[in-house]
C-alpha cells in the first residue's frame, strides 16, 4: 500500500513556506490575535487576555506559535513583552498566498 506524499522535500520552498504560514494562522485564537495586532498597527504591550478574552496560558501558547512562525515579533519592555506583526514576513506571505492560491479564475459552481 502506497502512502500519500507528506514529506516537505517533495515540495518547493515557497509552497512549504505558505503551508507553514497557513498552519500557524490556522487556529481561531491566532487569527483573533493577528487581527487585533493588525488593527493596532503598533506594538501592543497591554494585557491581551483582557482584550481578547482568552486565558493567559492560551494566549501565551498562541503567541509563542506565532512568534516561532515569524508572524509576530516580541520585545521586552520593562516587565512585559510587547508584540507586533512582523511586517516583512506578513507582506512576503501575502505575496506568496496571492502567487500560489489566488491565481484561480472565477470558478463555475456547477462542477459537482
URWORA-V35982 format. One record per helix or strand. SS is the DSSP state (A for helix, B for strand). FROM is the first residue (numbers start at 1). TO is the last residue. If there is no record, write none. Layout:
{{SS & FROM & TO} {SS & FROM & TO}}
This chain:
{{A & 8 & 10} {A & 13 & 25} {A & 28 & 40} {B & 44 & 44} {A & 48 & 52} {A & 56 & 68} {B & 72 & 77} {B & 80 & 85} {A & 87 & 101}}
